[in-house]
Amino acid sequence: MEKQTLIDHLNADLSGELGAIIQYLTYAAKATGPYRPQLSQFFLAEVTDEQLHAQFLANKIVALGGEPTTQPQPVPKAATNQEMLKAVLVAERQATVDYTQRAQEAEQFGDKGLAVQLEDMVRDESGHAEETERILRDWPL
């Protein structure tokens, strides 16, 4: 694994985290209906984890000699609470896949600390996905 390739991949992950922060903030504002307070709080509670992930990634990119991106991934359009939750679920599942791959790349690069931190981020993202799945489980179609 080349250092620049790892930096590029970490920047793609950083872009995803920046997008997730915007996504959660936007969805918290857009939540409606009788469960608005709970959904809004659910979305806002995720911002802290995503912010910590973004800060870690930015710091690691700099430590590797790279320049952290400031470009977030686009936020998926969602008009209803259910659409927002489904978009969050897709994003969290993708982050789990991405961080699993990135942890393997960090191992290949020889950065065990990075690999361990990325595995912790896999745990965080998969936990977010599981919680979102539980919210959607009995949602009326």
C-alpha positions as CSV (number, residue, x, y, z in Angstrom):
1,M,0.0,0.0,0.0
2,E,1.5,3.3,-1.1
3,K,1.3,6.2,1.4
4,Q,-0.4,8.5,-1.1
5,T,-3.0,5.9,-1.9
6,L,-3.8,5.5,1.8
7,I,-4.0,9.3,2.2
8,D,-6.4,9.5,-0.8
9,H,-8.6,6.8,0.7
10,L,-8.6,8.5,4.1
11,N,-9.6,11.7,2.5
12,A,-12.5,10.0,0.8
13,D,-13.5,8.7,4.3
14,L,-13.1,12.2,5.7
15,S,-15.4,13.6,2.9
16,G,-17.9,10.9,4.0
17,E,-17.7,12.0,7.6
18,L,-18.1,15.7,6.8
19,G,-21.1,14.7,4.7
20,A,-22.5,12.6,7.5
21,I,-22.3,15.6,9.9
22,I,-24.2,17.8,7.5
23,Q,-26.7,14.9,6.8
24,Y,-27.5,14.4,10.5
25,L,-27.8,18.1,11.2
26,T,-30.1,18.6,8.2
27,Y,-32.2,15.6,9.0
28,A,-32.6,16.6,12.7
29,A,-34.0,19.9,11.5
30,K,-36.3,18.2,8.9
31,A,-37.8,15.5,11.2
32,T,-41.6,15.9,11.5
33,G,-44.6,14.3,13.1
34,P,-45.3,12.9,16.5
35,Y,-41.8,11.4,16.9
36,R,-40.0,14.5,15.8
37,P,-38.4,15.1,19.2
38,Q,-37.0,11.6,19.4
39,L,-35.9,11.5,15.8
40,S,-34.3,14.9,16.0
41,Q,-32.4,13.8,19.1
42,F,-31.4,10.5,17.4
43,F,-29.9,12.4,14.5
44,L,-28.1,15.0,16.6
45,A,-26.7,12.3,18.9
46,E,-24.8,10.9,15.9
47,V,-23.1,14.2,15.1
48,T,-20.6,13.8,17.9
49,D,-19.3,10.4,16.8
50,E,-19.0,11.5,13.2
51,Q,-17.2,14.7,14.3
52,L,-14.7,12.7,16.3
53,H,-14.2,10.4,13.3
54,A,-13.6,13.4,11.0
55,Q,-11.1,15.0,13.4
56,F,-9.2,11.7,13.7
57,L,-9.0,11.3,10.0
58,A,-7.9,14.9,9.4
59,N,-5.2,14.5,12.0
60,K,-4.0,11.2,10.5
61,I,-3.9,12.6,7.0
62,V,-1.7,15.5,8.2
63,A,0.5,13.1,10.2
64,L,1.0,11.1,7.0
65,G,2.0,14.3,5.1
66,G,-1.3,14.9,3.3
67,E,-3.8,17.8,3.1
68,P,-7.2,17.0,4.6
69,T,-10.2,17.6,2.3
70,T,-12.8,20.2,3.2
71,Q,-15.3,18.8,0.6
72,P,-18.2,16.8,2.1
73,Q,-19.9,14.1,0.2
74,P,-23.4,15.3,-0.9
75,V,-26.3,14.7,1.4
76,P,-29.0,12.4,-0.1
77,K,-32.3,14.1,-0.6
78,A,-35.0,12.8,1.7
79,A,-38.5,14.2,2.1
80,T,-39.9,12.0,4.9
81,N,-38.7,10.6,8.2
82,Q,-38.6,7.1,6.7
83,E,-36.5,8.3,3.7
84,M,-34.1,10.1,6.1
85,L,-33.6,6.9,8.2
86,K,-33.2,4.8,5.1
87,A,-30.5,7.2,3.7
88,V,-28.7,7.1,7.1
89,L,-28.8,3.3,7.1
90,V,-27.3,3.2,3.6
91,A,-24.5,5.6,4.7
92,E,-23.7,3.8,7.9
93,R,-23.5,0.4,6.1
94,Q,-21.2,1.9,3.5
95,A,-19.0,3.5,6.2
96,T,-18.7,0.1,7.8
97,V,-17.6,-1.5,4.6
98,D,-15.2,1.4,3.9
99,Y,-13.6,1.4,7.3
100,T,-13.2,-2.4,7.2
101,Q,-11.3,-2.0,3.9
102,R,-9.3,0.9,5.3
103,A,-8.2,-1.1,8.3
104,Q,-6.9,-3.8,6.0
105,E,-5.0,-1.1,4.0
106,A,-3.5,0.3,7.2
107,E,-2.3,-3.2,8.2
108,Q,-0.7,-3.5,4.7
109,F,0.9,-0.1,5.1
110,G,2.3,-1.2,8.5
111,D,0.3,1.3,10.7
112,K,-1.2,-0.9,13.4
113,G,-2.4,2.0,15.5
114,L,-4.4,3.3,12.5
115,A,-5.8,-0.2,11.8
116,V,-7.0,-0.5,15.4
117,Q,-8.6,3.0,15.4
118,L,-10.3,2.2,12.1
119,E,-11.7,-1.1,13.6
120,D,-13.1,1.0,16.4
121,M,-14.8,3.2,13.8
122,V,-16.2,0.0,12.2
123,R,-17.8,-0.8,15.6
124,D,-19.2,2.7,15.9
125,E,-20.7,2.7,12.3
126,S,-22.1,-0.8,12.6
127,G,-23.7,0.2,15.9
128,H,-25.3,3.3,14.3
129,A,-26.6,1.0,11.5
130,E,-28.1,-1.5,13.9
131,E,-29.9,1.3,15.8
132,T,-31.3,2.7,12.6
133,E,-32.5,-0.8,11.5
134,R,-34.3,-1.1,14.9
135,I,-36.1,2.2,14.4
136,L,-37.1,1.2,10.9
137,R,-38.1,-2.4,11.8
138,D,-41.8,-1.9,12.4
139,W,-42.2,1.3,10.4
140,P,-45.5,1.3,8.4
141,L,-45.0,1.1,4.7
